[in-house]
Amino acid sequence: MGKSFVCDISSLVRYQADQLDRFRKNLRQATAKEDVDAVHDLRVASRRLTDALDMMASWVGRKEAGRSERALKRIRKAFRDVRDLDVLRLSLAETSGREVLGDEAASQIESILACRRARAIVRSRDVSGRGKLTSEVDAIGRMNEAFLQAATRKPKKLEKQLRQMLRKRVSTLLRHDPRAASSDLHAARISVKRARYCAQLLDTCRCLRDGDVINKLVEMQNTLGHWNDHIMAMRMLSRLASRRQVLAEQTAFSSKVLQYAAYRGQSADLDRQKALDLWPGLETAVQTALSDRTDSAVSEEDTETPGEIRSAGDEDQHEQQA
């Protein structure tokens, strides 16, 4: 039998409250000014809150949790285009590959992207400022308090639920092995991200057997995130450079942009290879984190395990940026 843990539910509840505060704070900053970090941080907090709602749903009510998940999804999606533009603008400022594009072309692209971002943030403000959505997000605070009261009475039941939640996500992750001939690296990226956030819930309440698995998941998520940044850059820049008017009237500019897009494609291939090299270590880490654990320590009255609701985070299958 593996070592028995007792969930530190108070730490878990504080973690969820912190994520809610982080989401609110960054939402205000992201809509009030051009704050690149705030846009990124609110999207990360929204995903972590979605995982918390997955866990809390059967303790506090699936219907109410589902409404809050959908609100988080709407707001996160509203800032997706803004985040994609921010990532591309930041990458253009890097010295790597700058010589391929040239300063003049880079400046022209930056001007175009800045205009697009200004339009995108207006759309984001329109969605995120809707009272109904913010009200559904605020309800997470009340659910967190109700969850504390309910889960405190059955900590072993919660531990079992979290382990099964992680086991399910690890199973999905392993099915997206990038070494397979028909692998979808984007699906692998999403499954790594979701496994990481679930592992962090377990680690927060001190029920994770091997904390090194989080380091491996973070390393893989970063690698696949960089890969995705390059793919997004290729797509956005090639579309810009191949527009009929640009090709006809700014041929030299179009050529520079397409050369730079090709350079980003080469960089994406390097990140793909790095992900392939890292995968065996990640595979071992996630299997170790789930090994030598047993549900036999769960008492008779705790045998019924709350299941996950259908996650609004499943829309991350279509998300383009972490």
Buried (B, 14 or more C-beta within 10 A) or exposed (E): EEEEBEBBBEEBBBBBBEBBEBBBBBBBBBBEEBBBEBBBBBBBBBBBBBBBBBBBBBBBEBEBBBBBBBBBBBBBBBBBBBBBBBBBBEBBEEEEBBEBBBEEBBEBBBEEBEEBBEEBBEEBBEEBEBEEBBEBBEBBEEBBEBBBEBBEEBBBBBBBBBBBBBBBBBEBBBEBBBEEEEBEBBBBBBBBBBBBBBBBBBBBBBBBBBEBBBBBBBBBBBBBBBBBBBBBBBBBBBEBBEEEEBBEEBEEBBEBBBBBBBBBBEBBEEBBEBBBEBBEBBBEBBEBBBEEBEEEBBEEEBEEBBBBBEBBBEBBEEBBBB
